[in-house]
Amino acid sequence: QVELVQSGGGLVQAGGSLMLSCAASGRTFSNYAMAWFRQTPGKAREFLARITSSGGSTDYADSVKGRFTISRDNAKNTLYLHMNSLKPEDTAVYYCARGGGSGSARGSGGYTYWGQGTQVTVSS
């Protein structure tokens, strides 16, 4: 059983920065692509960023490109999301997710395991 445990998040002023972490259990973390999503009440889960199993390739949604950075440390079984220049519209619950292979798609349906979610609130 794979468990993804998220940490980080919280309240920050607009223009500020936050870092989210996602620690994975098990010894196969480095075999799988990972991604970050977010969700606000009444809306579908929104893709933010994905990274291949090796970390050699990343992809970002236009809404966060240039402000957010996804990275991973396979030695520590940990995924990160560095968020800069945060805006009030970035307020949401953020989720990490593990894909089904070394690469992944943007759709949430392609992800098997999910973190518990962490609230990010950006005040204006």
Salt bridges, closest charged atoms under 4 A:
GLU46 OE1 - ARG38 NE 2.82
ASP59 OD2 - ARG50 NE 2.79
ASP59 OD2 - ARG106 NE 2.77
ASP62 OD1 - LYS65 NZ 3.43
ASP90 OD1 - ARG38 NH1 2.85
ASP90 OD2 - ARG67 NH1 2.72
